[in-house]
């Protein structure tokens, strides 16, 4: 089995837009995770979400990897965009759409996917 | 944690700030809104501006004293 660190790195690397959040899109457990998802949705982004709540180690490993202390964390094509505040600001300025257009093309799907990490 | 305590930490980390406020959003001493404008942010991507605020508050973020931190930063140019 892959380590938690490897699994997290894989999601960040392989998913077009990865969101590490509290809860799932069906059951969001935090207002900030909701704000980030809403902004991404408004920008027409596909999202792959990972719930950090099942185990505190997920958040620890993620923050070590990203150097970002809070949740949610949004990545586009492997690159950290920021948390809820930045995602909202980039949506308002039009930069989020621009970034998504550049990284994923304008004909992108808006699929919502959830990845559950395997915990040892 | 008092909003004022956080403000003092940020004041020390960003002595050049032209605008700095910390608001306790919920009155419970753990959800804060930080607003900070500094010439040191000029030309710096938003991600790096937020990183610098997060770094200044690494201790209270790490030990859970700050449960939620909303950040609004800008340069002065």
Backbone of each chain as ProteinMPNN parsed JSONL, in Angstrom:
{"seq_chain_A": "XXXXXXXXXXXXXXXXXXXXXXXXXXXXXXXXXXXXXXXXXXXXXXXXXXXXXXXXXXXXXXXXXXXXXXXXXXXXXXXXXXXXXXXXXXXXXXXXXXXXXXXXXXXXXXXXXXXXXXXX", "coords_chain_A": {"N_chain_A": [[0.84, -1.201, 0.0], [0.413, 2.224, -0.717], [2.045, 5.02, 0.864], [0.553, 7.581, 2.908], [1.496, 10.091, 2.28], [2.453, 9.647, -0.343], [0.054, 9.026, -1.632], [-1.356, 11.436, -1.378], [0.307, 13.173, -2.787], [0.038, 12.053, -5.305], [-2.653, 12.565, -5.943], [-2.604, 15.36, -6.073], [-0.848, 15.714, -8.181], [-2.013, 14.309, -10.325], [-4.724, 14.979, -10.663], [-6.839, 17.268, -12.395], [-7.999, 19.513, -11.086], [-7.585, 19.696, -7.738], [-9.076, 19.481, -4.578], [-8.565, 19.795, -1.242], [-10.447, 19.257, 1.479], [-12.872, 19.887, 4.162], [-15.031, 17.421, 4.717], [-17.326, 16.325, 2.14], [-18.39, 17.064, -1.269], [-21.091, 16.484, -1.172], [-21.652, 16.513, 1.496], [-20.693, 19.018, 3.061], [-18.445, 20.115, 5.498], [-17.57, 22.508, 6.456], [-17.567, 26.023, 6.284], [-15.623, 27.372, 4.809], [-14.54, 25.51, 3.077], [-16.772, 25.19, 1.56], [-16.961, 27.72, 0.371], [-14.715, 27.716, -1.303], [-15.307, 25.584, -3.05], [-17.615, 26.568, -4.236], [-16.685, 28.807, -5.608], [-14.978, 27.572, -7.463], [-16.822, 26.08, -8.864], [-18.342, 28.122, -9.984], [-16.509, 29.08, -11.767], [-16.485, 27.126, -13.571], [-15.008, 24.766, -13.17], [-13.672, 21.413, -13.173], [-13.761, 19.271, -10.336], [-11.817, 17.427, -8.023], [-12.216, 16.019, -5.006], [-10.803, 15.661, -1.729], [-11.417, 14.419, 1.396], [-10.321, 15.673, 4.439], [-10.943, 15.038, 6.984], [-11.254, 12.312, 7.962], [-8.86, 11.387, 9.156], [-6.42, 12.877, 11.192], [-3.816, 12.832, 10.28], [-3.857, 13.149, 7.561], [-4.192, 15.861, 7.05], [-1.882, 16.834, 8.284], [0.201, 15.666, 6.738], [-0.43, 16.737, 4.251], [-0.126, 19.527, 4.683], [2.564, 19.649, 5.269], [3.612, 18.948, 2.842], [2.632, 20.986, 1.152], [3.226, 23.355, 2.415], [1.292, 24.966, 3.423], [-0.905, 26.067, 5.843], [-3.688, 25.859, 6.382], [-7.094, 24.639, 5.803], [-9.578, 24.882, 3.317], [-7.463, 23.552, 0.617], [-6.534, 24.37, -2.604], [-5.595, 23.009, -5.659], [-4.37, 23.426, -8.942], [-3.607, 21.592, -11.684], [-1.443, 20.438, -10.266], [-0.365, 22.617, -8.993], [-0.318, 24.739, -6.21], [-2.996, 26.835, -5.573], [-4.226, 28.235, -3.558], [-6.134, 29.012, -0.578], [-9.58, 29.324, 0.501], [-10.027, 32.12, 0.479], [-8.225, 33.182, -1.451], [-9.022, 31.744, -3.714], [-11.602, 32.735, -4.069], [-11.008, 35.447, -4.486], [-9.544, 35.3, -6.858], [-11.492, 34.37, -8.544], [-13.229, 36.558, -8.601], [-11.611, 38.462, -9.831], [-11.297, 37.433, -12.297], [-9.104, 35.959, -12.864], [-9.114, 33.32, -12.124], [-10.716, 31.936, -13.977], [-9.127, 32.413, -16.183], [-6.758, 31.092, -15.499], [-7.717, 28.458, -15.375], [-8.563, 28.136, -18.011], [-6.111, 28.284, -19.315], [-4.749, 26.113, -18.165], [-6.429, 23.877, -18.422], [-7.916, 24.136, -20.678], [-10.634, 25.549, -22.642], [-12.809, 24.01, -23.124], [-13.493, 22.433, -20.984], [-14.679, 19.776, -18.83], [-17.128, 19.573, -16.198], [-16.869, 17.803, -14.089], [-17.465, 16.265, -10.936], [-15.625, 14.713, -8.494], [-14.746, 12.327, -6.007], [-12.101, 11.411, -3.934], [-11.097, 8.834, -1.84], [-8.705, 8.429, 0.604], [-6.461, 5.742, 1.325], [-6.134, 4.49, 4.486], [-3.674, 3.457, 6.694]], "CA_chain_A": [[0.0, 0.0, 0.0], [1.164, 3.485, -0.787], [1.957, 5.839, 2.07], [-0.377, 8.696, 2.834], [2.216, 11.141, 1.562], [2.461, 9.297, -1.776], [-1.31, 9.137, -2.147], [-1.692, 12.856, -1.474], [1.1, 13.719, -3.891], [-0.545, 11.555, -6.556], [-3.891, 13.317, -6.219], [-2.207, 16.718, -6.469], [-0.178, 15.645, -9.471], [-2.79, 13.706, -11.413], [-6.068, 15.521, -10.86], [-6.795, 18.61, -12.983], [-8.216, 20.429, -9.964], [-7.728, 18.936, -6.498], [-9.477, 20.29, -3.424], [-8.522, 19.12, 0.055], [-11.514, 19.979, 2.175], [-13.518, 19.218, 5.282], [-16.272, 16.836, 4.228], [-17.419, 15.994, 0.72], [-19.336, 18.001, -1.907], [-22.464, 16.155, -0.743], [-21.789, 16.898, 2.898], [-19.594, 19.939, 3.355], [-18.403, 20.282, 6.949], [-16.912, 23.768, 6.823], [-17.956, 27.133, 5.413], [-14.542, 27.775, 3.906], [-14.501, 24.508, 2.009], [-17.927, 25.51, 0.721], [-16.627, 28.914, -0.421], [-13.763, 27.33, -2.353], [-16.026, 24.775, -4.03], [-18.565, 27.425, -4.933], [-15.914, 29.636, -6.545], [-14.522, 26.704, -8.543], [-18.002, 25.746, -9.649], [-18.692, 29.326, -10.752], [-15.516, 29.236, -12.831], [-16.618, 25.991, -14.479], [-13.889, 23.843, -12.986], [-13.896, 20.072, -12.645], [-13.078, 19.182, -9.046], [-11.607, 16.155, -7.341], [-12.081, 16.412, -3.605], [-10.317, 14.717, -0.726], [-11.847, 14.795, 2.74], [-9.184, 15.547, 5.371], [-11.43, 14.773, 8.334], [-11.173, 10.944, 8.492], [-7.65, 11.15, 9.948], [-5.627, 14.111, 11.288], [-2.543, 12.708, 9.569], [-4.023, 13.623, 6.176], [-3.944, 17.29, 7.068], [-0.466, 17.03, 8.612], [1.019, 15.313, 5.566], [-0.742, 17.709, 3.199], [0.466, 20.826, 4.999], [4.011, 19.502, 5.137], [3.873, 18.916, 1.406], [2.267, 22.234, 0.463], [3.65, 24.524, 3.154], [0.094, 25.792, 3.622], [-1.383, 25.502, 7.111], [-5.139, 25.779, 6.611], [-7.974, 23.893, 4.894], [-9.238, 24.033, 2.173], [-6.334, 23.855, -0.264], [-6.931, 24.141, -3.99], [-4.481, 22.829, -6.59], [-4.694, 23.283, -10.354], [-2.498, 20.936, -12.385], [-0.302, 20.225, -9.385], [0.142, 23.86, -8.415], [-1.183, 25.3, -5.171], [-3.606, 28.129, -5.898], [-4.433, 28.883, -2.266], [-7.297, 28.567, 0.17], [-10.872, 29.866, 0.077], [-9.947, 33.562, 0.212], [-7.557, 33.429, -2.735], [-9.864, 31.198, -4.785], [-12.683, 33.712, -4.286], [-10.445, 36.676, -5.081], [-9.169, 35.024, -8.246], [-12.747, 34.288, -9.296], [-13.735, 37.921, -8.767], [-10.752, 39.229, -10.744], [-11.266, 36.78, -13.612], [-7.86, 35.197, -13.02], [-9.381, 31.892, -11.944], [-11.131, 31.444, -15.298], [-7.954, 32.495, -17.039], [-5.863, 30.014, -15.085], [-8.336, 27.193, -15.772], [-8.505, 28.1, -19.472], [-4.729, 27.997, -19.701], [-4.301, 24.798, -17.698], [-7.321, 22.763, -18.767], [-8.646, 24.419, -21.912], [-11.939, 26.192, -22.438], [-13.866, 23.01, -23.304], [-13.362, 21.495, -19.872], [-15.883, 19.222, -18.216], [-17.274, 20.065, -14.834], [-17.114, 16.618, -13.272], [-17.117, 16.303, -9.514], [-15.142, 13.381, -8.142], [-14.227, 12.281, -4.639], [-11.093, 10.366, -3.726], [-10.893, 8.469, -0.435], [-7.35, 7.923, 0.794], [-6.366, 4.506, 2.104], [-5.446, 4.744, 5.755], [-3.076, 2.235, 7.234]], "C_chain_A": [[0.876, 1.254, 0.0], [1.015, 4.27, 0.514], [0.979, 6.984, 1.815], [0.232, 9.822, 1.994], [2.198, 10.899, 0.05], [1.063, 9.465, -2.385], [-1.718, 10.597, -2.35], [-0.975, 13.489, -2.666], [0.522, 13.287, -5.239], [-1.808, 12.317, -6.934], [-3.537, 14.701, -6.745], [-1.658, 16.717, -7.894], [-1.12, 15.246, -10.598], [-4.151, 14.342, -11.67], [-5.984, 16.944, -11.417], [-6.975, 19.695, -11.905], [-8.458, 19.591, -8.709], [-8.078, 19.887, -5.364], [-9.427, 19.426, -2.172], [-9.425, 19.911, 0.984], [-11.999, 19.219, 3.406], [-14.881, 18.747, 4.81], [-16.172, 16.513, 2.749], [-18.378, 16.997, 0.066], [-20.783, 17.74, -1.497], [-22.702, 16.565, 0.697], [-20.583, 17.725, 3.325], [-19.622, 20.27, 4.845], [-17.783, 21.612, 7.393], [-17.257, 24.835, 5.794], [-16.881, 27.525, 4.41], [-14.364, 26.79, 2.766], [-15.644, 24.785, 1.027], [-17.618, 26.711, -0.192], [-15.701, 28.554, -1.574], [-14.473, 26.544, -3.452], [-16.949, 25.637, -4.876], [-17.838, 28.273, -5.988], [-15.45, 28.797, -7.741], [-15.671, 26.329, -9.464], [-18.381, 26.914, -10.56], [-17.742, 29.532, -11.923], [-15.555, 28.052, -13.804], [-15.49, 24.99, -14.385], [-14.376, 22.435, -12.66], [-13.225, 20.037, -11.274], [-12.968, 17.74, -8.569], [-11.356, 16.505, -5.889], [-11.527, 15.265, -2.759], [-10.749, 15.247, 0.632], [-10.671, 14.603, 3.706], [-9.637, 15.094, 6.757], [-11.261, 13.341, 8.844], [-9.964, 10.673, 9.38], [-6.816, 12.421, 10.0], [-4.301, 14.052, 10.544], [-2.65, 13.219, 8.132], [-3.646, 15.099, 6.107], [-2.471, 17.595, 7.357], [0.421, 16.796, 7.395], [0.827, 16.345, 4.455], [-0.035, 19.03, 3.454], [1.986, 20.793, 4.926], [4.412, 19.594, 3.665], [3.697, 20.282, 0.76], [2.841, 23.471, 1.139], [2.505, 25.484, 3.428], [-0.642, 25.234, 4.841], [-2.885, 25.215, 7.219], [-5.85, 24.969, 5.532], [-9.136, 24.816, 4.534], [-7.929, 24.446, 1.485], [-6.725, 23.442, -1.678], [-5.681, 24.069, -4.868], [-5.017, 22.738, -8.009], [-3.456, 22.74, -11.046], [-1.248, 20.851, -11.504], [0.212, 21.459, -8.672], [-0.845, 24.405, -7.381], [-1.671, 26.682, -5.591], [-3.794, 28.936, -4.611], [-5.616, 28.273, -1.546], [-8.548, 29.244, -0.355], [-10.773, 31.344, -0.305], [-9.347, 33.847, -1.161], [-8.417, 32.926, -3.885], [-11.0, 32.171, -5.105], [-12.16, 34.983, -4.949], [-10.102, 36.479, -6.544], [-10.409, 34.877, -9.122], [-13.238, 35.704, -9.61], [-12.919, 38.706, -9.79], [-10.715, 38.631, -12.146], [-10.031, 35.904, -13.818], [-8.067, 33.697, -12.875], [-9.786, 31.264, -13.277], [-9.93, 31.37, -16.236], [-7.001, 31.332, -16.777], [-6.405, 28.659, -15.556], [-8.305, 27.041, -17.289], [-7.123, 27.684, -19.933], [-4.324, 26.568, -19.362], [-5.125, 23.66, -18.272], [-8.067, 22.98, -20.076], [-10.037, 24.955, -21.63], [-13.088, 25.191, -22.534], [-13.896, 22.005, -22.154], [-14.71, 20.993, -19.359], [-15.976, 19.774, -16.801], [-17.589, 18.918, -13.876], [-16.703, 16.844, -11.822], [-16.8, 14.875, -9.078], [-14.617, 13.434, -6.708], [-13.245, 11.13, -4.525], [-10.988, 10.098, -2.221], [-9.495, 7.881, -0.295], [-7.395, 6.64, 1.618], [-5.541, 4.771, 3.35], [-4.94, 3.439, 6.327], [-3.631, 1.961, 8.628]], "O_chain_A": [[1.929, 1.309, 0.636], [-0.016, 4.192, 1.181], [0.635, 7.303, 0.677], [-0.419, 10.413, 1.133], [1.961, 11.817, -0.735], [0.909, 9.973, -3.496], [-2.339, 10.949, -3.353], [-1.567, 14.237, -3.444], [0.518, 14.061, -6.197], [-2.01, 12.669, -8.096], [-4.1, 15.159, -7.739], [-1.963, 17.598, -8.698], [-1.035, 15.784, -11.702], [-4.676, 14.253, -12.78], [-5.157, 17.738, -10.969], [-6.207, 20.654, -11.83], [-9.442, 18.854, -8.637], [-7.471, 20.946, -5.204], [-10.16, 18.444, -2.056], [-9.191, 21.092, 1.239], [-11.601, 18.082, 3.659], [-15.772, 19.551, 4.537], [-15.081, 16.437, 2.183], [-19.101, 17.705, 0.767], [-21.603, 18.657, -1.475], [-23.818, 16.921, 1.075], [-19.603, 17.212, 3.866], [-20.656, 20.65, 5.394], [-17.506, 21.806, 8.577], [-17.241, 24.583, 4.589], [-17.185, 27.957, 3.299], [-14.074, 27.177, 1.633], [-15.489, 24.628, -0.184], [-17.968, 26.712, -1.372], [-15.882, 29.033, -2.694], [-14.271, 26.802, -4.639], [-17.049, 25.452, -6.089], [-18.316, 28.431, -7.112], [-15.518, 29.246, -8.885], [-15.515, 26.268, -10.684], [-18.695, 26.731, -11.736], [-18.125, 30.092, -12.95], [-14.76, 27.983, -14.742], [-15.061, 24.427, -15.392], [-15.373, 22.269, -11.957], [-12.215, 20.712, -11.071], [-13.901, 16.948, -8.698], [-10.396, 17.207, -5.571], [-11.75, 14.086, -3.035], [-10.473, 16.398, 0.971], [-10.095, 13.518, 3.787], [-8.803, 14.797, 7.613], [-11.133, 13.151, 10.054], [-10.03, 9.821, 10.266], [-6.525, 12.999, 8.953], [-3.723, 15.087, 10.212], [-1.662, 13.668, 7.552], [-2.892, 15.529, 5.235], [-1.885, 18.496, 6.755], [1.277, 17.616, 7.064], [1.784, 16.769, 3.807], [0.584, 19.592, 2.55], [2.62, 21.784, 4.566], [5.405, 20.227, 3.304], [4.503, 20.693, -0.074], [2.937, 24.527, 0.513], [2.723, 26.677, 3.641], [-0.971, 24.048, 4.869], [-3.304, 24.415, 8.055], [-5.278, 24.659, 4.487], [-9.641, 25.494, 5.428], [-7.378, 25.519, 1.732], [-7.183, 22.325, -1.916], [-4.823, 24.951, -4.824], [-6.007, 22.05, -8.257], [-2.388, 23.35, -11.0], [-0.14, 21.154, -11.947], [1.118, 21.371, -7.843], [-2.043, 24.516, -7.642], [-0.884, 27.57, -5.917], [-3.559, 30.143, -4.574], [-6.049, 27.163, -1.857], [-8.589, 29.687, -1.503], [-11.365, 31.772, -1.295], [-9.881, 34.643, -1.934], [-8.536, 33.593, -4.912], [-11.32, 32.4, -6.271], [-12.788, 35.525, -5.858], [-10.33, 37.36, -7.373], [-10.382, 35.219, -10.304], [-13.613, 36.005, -10.744], [-13.468, 39.521, -10.531], [-10.173, 39.235, -13.072], [-9.924, 35.195, -14.819], [-7.308, 32.898, -13.423], [-9.279, 30.211, -13.663], [-9.747, 30.401, -16.973], [-6.51, 30.683, -17.7], [-5.659, 27.823, -16.066], [-8.053, 25.95, -17.8], [-6.973, 26.846, -20.821], [-3.654, 25.894, -20.145], [-4.587, 22.595, -18.576], [-8.781, 22.087, -20.533], [-10.552, 24.83, -20.519], [-14.201, 25.471, -22.089], [-14.284, 20.852, -22.343], [-15.729, 21.68, -19.442], [-15.028, 20.361, -16.28], [-18.435, 19.029, -12.99], [-15.721, 17.528, -11.535], [-17.598, 13.957, -9.266], [-14.108, 14.461, -6.259], [-13.523, 10.014, -4.964], [-10.811, 11.024, -1.43], [-9.144, 6.936, -1.001], [-8.249, 6.472, 2.489], [-4.397, 5.219, 3.274], [-5.67, 2.453, 6.431], [-3.253, 0.973, 9.259]]}, "seq_chain_B": "XXXXXXXXXXXXXXXXXXXXXXXXXXXXXXXXXXXXXXXXXXXXXXXXXXXXXXXXXXXXXXXXXXXXXXXXXXXXX", "coords_chain_B": {"N_chain_B": [[-7.996, 33.47, 22.085], [-6.936, 36.821, 21.748], [-7.955, 39.283, 19.376], [-6.349, 41.503, 19.318], [-3.886, 40.556, 20.218], [-3.035, 39.058, 18.038], [-2.888, 41.092, 16.201], [-0.727, 42.556, 17.178], [1.385, 40.724, 16.86], [1.418, 40.605, 14.063], [1.96, 43.238, 13.474], [4.563, 43.404, 14.347], [5.761, 41.632, 12.591], [5.264, 42.805, 10.184], [6.282, 45.618, 10.046], [6.199, 47.68, 8.27], [3.673, 47.919, 7.32], [0.843, 49.562, 5.924], [-1.754, 49.402, 6.381], [-3.563, 47.656, 8.738], [-5.581, 45.348, 10.209], [-7.324, 43.337, 12.573], [-9.956, 41.233, 12.973], [-12.204, 39.74, 15.19], [-14.209, 37.413, 14.124], [-16.327, 35.916, 15.069], [-16.545, 36.377, 17.702], [-15.566, 34.543, 19.414], [-12.922, 34.221, 19.804], [-11.375, 32.635, 18.094], [-11.865, 32.654, 15.376], [-10.764, 34.53, 12.8], [-10.468, 37.578, 10.914], [-8.056, 38.871, 8.928], [-6.752, 41.863, 7.719], [-4.516, 43.344, 5.584], [-2.283, 45.65, 4.313], [0.625, 46.24, 2.557], [3.697, 47.715, 1.482], [5.62, 45.833, 0.986], [4.344, 43.825, -0.249], [3.997, 44.517, -2.821], [3.864, 43.611, -6.152], [4.095, 40.97, -5.491], [2.871, 37.653, -5.795], [-0.5, 36.761, -4.847], [-0.656, 34.323, -3.499], [1.871, 34.134, -2.276], [1.82, 36.38, -0.672], [-0.165, 35.655, 1.159], [1.108, 33.432, 2.2], [3.157, 34.62, 3.659], [1.764, 35.899, 5.703], [0.603, 33.689, 6.932], [2.95, 32.44, 7.792], [3.874, 34.238, 9.705], [2.003, 33.814, 11.616], [2.338, 31.216, 12.349], [2.692, 29.757, 14.762], [0.26, 30.111, 16.485], [-1.521, 29.107, 14.568], [-0.64, 26.531, 14.265], [-0.965, 25.344, 16.787], [-3.646, 25.336, 17.088], [-4.934, 27.493, 18.268], [-5.844, 29.468, 16.609], [-8.596, 28.874, 14.848], [-9.871, 29.439, 12.48], [-8.737, 31.357, 9.78], [-9.158, 34.144, 7.973], [-7.92, 35.876, 5.213], [-7.011, 38.97, 3.856], [-5.102, 40.554, 1.664], [-2.991, 43.142, 0.316], [-0.873, 45.028, -1.924], [0.737, 48.269, -2.013], [1.154, 49.7, -4.207]], "CA_chain_B": [[-6.951, 34.404, 21.687], [-7.477, 38.147, 21.448], [-7.605, 39.851, 18.07], [-5.26, 42.453, 19.54], [-2.643, 39.779, 20.309], [-2.66, 38.731, 16.658], [-2.52, 42.349, 15.546], [0.628, 42.916, 17.631], [2.306, 39.808, 16.173], [1.513, 41.006, 12.659], [2.61, 44.555, 13.471], [6.004, 43.148, 14.47], [6.23, 40.934, 11.395], [5.104, 43.717, 9.042], [6.333, 46.981, 10.596], [6.017, 48.651, 7.19], [2.282, 47.86, 6.862], [0.139, 50.849, 5.938], [-3.093, 49.101, 6.857], [-3.549, 46.379, 9.441], [-6.652, 45.168, 11.18], [-7.684, 41.953, 12.881], [-11.321, 41.214, 13.509], [-12.711, 38.468, 15.712], [-15.436, 37.316, 13.327], [-17.422, 35.221, 15.741], [-16.546, 36.745, 19.117], [-15.175, 33.375, 20.204], [-11.468, 34.219, 19.947], [-10.664, 31.645, 17.272], [-12.126, 32.874, 13.947], [-10.289, 35.894, 12.59], [-10.264, 38.181, 9.594], [-6.89, 39.754, 8.887], [-6.645, 42.727, 6.535], [-3.148, 43.852, 5.658], [-1.71, 46.251, 3.104], [2.038, 46.526, 2.811], [4.504, 47.9, 0.266], [6.432, 44.633, 0.739], [3.533, 42.913, -1.068], [3.943, 45.007, -4.205], [4.416, 42.705, -7.152], [4.163, 39.595, -4.979], [1.608, 36.934, -6.016], [-1.4, 36.618, -3.698], [-0.286, 33.107, -2.769], [3.04, 34.422, -1.448], [1.379, 37.336, 0.351], [-0.846, 34.869, 2.196], [2.115, 32.59, 2.854], [3.898, 35.422, 4.64], [0.879, 36.092, 6.864], [0.53, 32.378, 7.59], [4.227, 32.183, 8.473], [3.932, 35.093, 10.9], [1.061, 33.264, 12.604], [2.518, 29.755, 12.325], [2.524, 29.146, 16.085], [-1.157, 29.949, 16.851], [-2.212, 28.246, 13.598], [-0.198, 25.16, 14.492], [-1.475, 24.745, 18.031], [-5.109, 25.34, 17.073], [-5.54, 28.693, 18.878], [-6.616, 30.059, 15.52], [-9.322, 27.802, 14.176], [-10.104, 29.879, 11.109], [-8.058, 32.604, 9.46], [-9.442, 34.712, 6.653], [-6.855, 36.829, 4.911], [-7.169, 39.882, 2.722], [-3.85, 41.315, 1.6], [-2.702, 43.857, -0.927], [0.29, 45.908, -1.927], [0.357, 49.684, -1.901], [1.475, 50.36, -5.479]], "C_chain_B": [[-7.585, 35.737, 21.285], [-7.05, 38.605, 20.049], [-6.4, 40.785, 18.202], [-3.898, 41.74, 19.622], [-2.125, 39.461, 18.908], [-2.193, 39.986, 15.931], [-1.083, 42.735, 15.911], [1.675, 42.018, 16.949], [2.514, 40.248, 14.726], [2.203, 42.36, 12.516], [4.131, 44.391, 13.514], [6.568, 42.5, 13.204], [6.202, 41.841, 10.164], [5.123, 45.162, 9.536], [6.051, 48.049, 9.546], [4.559, 48.729, 6.714], [1.612, 49.233, 6.953], [-1.311, 50.66, 6.387], [-3.034, 47.732, 7.527], [-4.725, 46.337, 10.411], [-6.916, 43.685, 11.374], [-9.037, 41.977, 13.553], [-11.653, 39.801, 13.997], [-14.099, 38.275, 15.108], [-16.612, 36.768, 14.11], [-17.526, 35.589, 17.224], [-16.112, 35.608, 20.026], [-13.658, 33.236, 20.327], [-10.751, 33.152, 19.147], [-10.956, 31.745, 15.765], [-11.77, 34.328, 13.628], [-10.247, 36.294, 11.113], [-9.088, 39.135, 9.701], [-6.927, 40.564, 7.595], [-5.313, 43.454, 6.628], [-2.703, 44.397, 4.303], [-0.286, 46.663, 3.414], [2.772, 46.749, 1.498], [5.365, 46.67, -0.045], [5.654, 43.594, -0.079], [3.477, 43.34, -2.533], [4.601, 44.008, -5.15], [4.506, 41.253, -6.725], [2.831, 38.88, -5.251], [0.821, 36.777, -4.711], [-1.018, 35.417, -2.83], [0.876, 33.389, -1.808], [2.72, 35.449, -0.361], [0.719, 36.579, 1.512], [0.138, 33.974, 2.942], [2.84, 33.364, 3.945], [3.054, 35.684, 5.888], [0.785, 34.781, 7.656], [1.802, 32.075, 8.375], [4.331, 32.985, 9.763], [3.057, 34.522, 12.018], [1.176, 31.747, 12.716], [2.239, 29.113, 13.691], [1.041, 29.007, 16.469], [-1.966, 29.131, 15.843], [-1.898, 26.786, 13.894], [-0.8, 24.525, 15.733], [-3.006, 24.831, 18.147], [-5.754, 26.549, 17.742], [-6.348, 29.474, 17.843], [-7.279, 28.917, 14.772], [-9.565, 28.16, 12.717], [-9.443, 31.226, 10.892], [-8.443, 33.031, 8.049], [-8.457, 35.835, 6.42], [-7.212, 37.661, 3.694], [-5.915, 40.755, 2.695], [-3.775, 42.089, 0.298], [-1.43, 44.67, -0.775], [-0.182, 47.346, -1.837], [0.602, 50.425, -3.202], [0.199, 50.699, -6.248]], "O_chain_B": [[-8.604, 35.787, 20.597], [-5.931, 38.344, 19.607], [-5.547, 40.85, 17.317], [-2.888, 42.263, 19.152], [-0.931, 39.581, 18.631], [-1.238, 39.956, 15.154], [-0.318, 43.186, 15.058], [2.721, 42.498, 16.514], [3.638, 40.261, 14.225], [2.937, 42.596, 11.557], [4.878, 45.102, 12.843], [7.696, 42.778, 12.797], [6.992, 41.679, 9.234], [4.11, 45.858, 9.46], [5.708, 49.183, 9.88], [4.241, 49.508, 5.815], [1.79, 49.964, 7.926], [-2.003, 51.62, 6.726], [-2.52, 46.77, 6.955], [-4.846, 47.171, 11.308], [-6.752, 42.883, 10.454], [-9.24, 42.648, 14.565], [-11.412, 38.812, 13.305], [-15.059, 38.911, 15.544], [-17.762, 37.118, 13.842], [-18.458, 35.178, 17.915], [-16.263, 35.682, 21.246], [-13.164, 32.256, 20.885], [-9.623, 32.791, 19.483], [-10.368, 31.011, 14.969], [-12.41, 35.249, 14.134], [-10.027, 35.478, 10.218], [-9.121, 40.093, 10.474], [-7.113, 40.012, 6.51], [-5.018, 44.101, 7.633], [-2.742, 43.7, 3.289], [-0.022, 47.346, 4.404], [2.51, 46.06, 0.512], [5.79, 46.476, -1.184], [6.226, 42.608, -0.544], [2.967, 42.608, -3.38], [5.752, 43.617, -4.959], [4.94, 40.399, -7.498], [1.77, 39.438, -4.968], [1.395, 36.674, -3.627], [-1.051, 35.483, -1.601], [0.864, 32.936, -0.664], [3.278, 35.398, 0.735], [1.008, 36.83, 2.682], [0.024, 33.779, 4.153], [3.105, 32.832, 5.023], [3.576, 35.689, 7.003], [0.877, 34.771, 8.883], [1.75, 31.527, 9.476], [4.81, 32.487, 10.781], [3.33, 34.719, 13.202], [0.23, 31.074, 13.127], [1.622, 28.05, 13.765], [0.595, 27.896, 16.755], [-2.978, 28.53, 16.203], [-2.763, 25.917, 13.79], [-1.109, 23.334, 15.749], [-3.585, 24.451, 19.165], [-6.981, 26.642, 17.79], [-7.387, 30.059, 18.151], [-6.611, 28.096, 14.144], [-9.48, 27.309, 11.831], [-9.572, 32.131, 11.717], [-8.103, 32.373, 7.066], [-8.19, 36.643, 7.309], [-7.646, 37.151, 2.662], [-5.696, 41.582, 3.58], [-4.415, 41.734, -0.692], [-0.973, 44.958, 0.331], [-1.363, 47.607, -1.612], [0.307, 51.615, -3.315], [0.268, 51.258, -7.343]]}, "name": "protein", "num_of_chains": 2, "seq": "XXXXXXXXXXXXXXXXXXXXXXXXXXXXXXXXXXXXXXXXXXXXXXXXXXXXXXXXXXXXXXXXXXXXXXXXXXXXXXXXXXXXXXXXXXXXXXXXXXXXXXXXXXXXXXXXXXXXXXXXXXXXXXXXXXXXXXXXXXXXXXXXXXXXXXXXXXXXXXXXXXXXXXXXXXXXXXXXXXXXXXXXXXXXXXXXXXXXX"}
